[in-house]
């Protein structure tokens, strides 16, 4: 389930990057930092 969640946030992040949605980009960075902090799904690269 965590892999699906990370993949979902990667998609949101990519879409936000396309339209320069800085608030959503920052939100996704926070989420990715949580994954990193807890060493979850590090094999999935953003």
C-alpha positions in Angstrom: 0.0 0.0 0.0 2.8 2.4 0.7 4.2 1.9 -2.8 0.9 2.8 -4.3 0.7 5.9 -2.1 4.1 7.1 -3.1 3.4 6.5 -6.8 0.2 8.5 -6.3 2.1 11.4 -4.8 4.7 11.2 -7.6 1.9 11.7 -10.1 0.5 14.6 -8.2 4.0 16.1 -8.0 4.6 15.7 -11.7 1.3 17.4 -12.5 2.1 20.2 -10.1 5.5 20.7 -11.8 3.8 21.1 -15.2 1.7 24.0 -14.0 4.2 25.4 -11.5 1.8 24.8 -8.5 4.3 25.8 -5.8 2.0 25.0 -2.9 1.3 21.4 -4.1 5.0 21.0 -5.0 6.0 21.9 -1.4 3.3 19.6 0.0 4.6 16.7 -2.1 8.2 17.5 -0.9 6.9 17.2 2.7 5.3 13.9 1.9 8.5 12.5 0.3 10.5 13.7 3.3 8.2 11.6 5.5 8.8 8.5 3.4 12.6 9.2 3.6 12.5 9.9 7.4 10.9 6.5 8.0 12.9 4.7 5.3 9.9 3.6 3.4 10.0 2.7 -0.3 13.4 4.2 -0.9 13.7 2.1 -4.1 11.0 4.3 -5.7 12.8 7.4 -6.9 11.1 10.8 -7.4 
